[in-house]
Amino acid sequence: MGPEGTSTESDREWVLYSGSAPVTQKLMIRGFLLGLIGVFILLSFQFKSYVEPLIVMVAILTCALARSVRSIWTGPNRGRRGHAPGPDSAAW
């Protein structure tokens, strides 16, 4: 707030942008769903089937989810080659 209770330009900008998070979230979800539909359409043309693209998409999403859970459970760099010090490194 500025002098004598007046609002400053930065206060007005904060109020203007503070309500945009739900809109951004909706747009991101909409874009993600449109992307999934686009990938499904492209894969259905490739496979000439409607079931096989679903199998591929579910497999990819399952692997991504499993990797995310593993990363949360063990830490981001555990189990990846080149990130843990080996017996020949100076850290041992």
N, C-alpha and C positions, 0 to 999 in steps of 0.2 A: 504494500500500500504506500501511496505517496503521501505528501504532506496534507494534513487536514482531512484524512479519510478518502482521498481521491485514489482511484486505481491507476496504476502505471500501465504502460504498453505491455510489459512482460506479464503482468497479472492477466490482462485480457487475452494474450496469446495462450497462456496456460489453460484458461477456461475454454478457449476455442478448441484446443487440441486434446484436452483431457477426456472428452467423450468419444474420441475416435478409435479407441482400443476395441470396443465391441464390433464396430464397423469393419476394422481391419481383420479381426478374427473371422468374421463372416465371409469376407472376401477371400481370405486364405483357404477356408474350408471349401468354398465354392470353386476356387481355382484348382484345389487338390482333386475334388470330385470330377471336374471337367477333364483334368489330366488323366485320371483313371479311366474315364469313359473313352477318351481319345486313344489311350493305349489298348483298351479292350477292342475297339473298332479296328485298329491297325492289326492286332494279333488275330482277330477273327478273319480278316482278309488273308492273312498269311497262312493260317491253319485250315481255312475253309470249314470252320467249326465254331460253335459257341461254347462248348464245354472246355476244350483245351486251353483257350486263353484264360479262363477262370482258374484252371489248375496252375498255370504258369504264374499268374498274378498272385494267387494265394501262396505259392511256394516262395516267391520272392519276398512278399511281405512277412511271411513266417521267418525266413532267414534274417531279415532286417530286424525284426522284433527280438529274435533270439540273440543276435549280436548286441543289441542295445541292452538287453537284460544281463548278458554276460559281462558287458563293459561296466555296468553299474555294480554288479556283484563282485567282480575281481579287480576293478580298476581299468582305466582306459588302455594301458600299454601292456597288460599282462597277457602272455601267451602269443605275442606277436614277435616274429623274428627281427632281430636287429635292435630291439629296444631294451632287453634285459642284458646286463653285463654277463659275458661268458667267462669261462675259466682262463682264457688267454688275455683278457682285458686288464687294464691297470687297476680297476676297482677291486679285483680279488687280491 
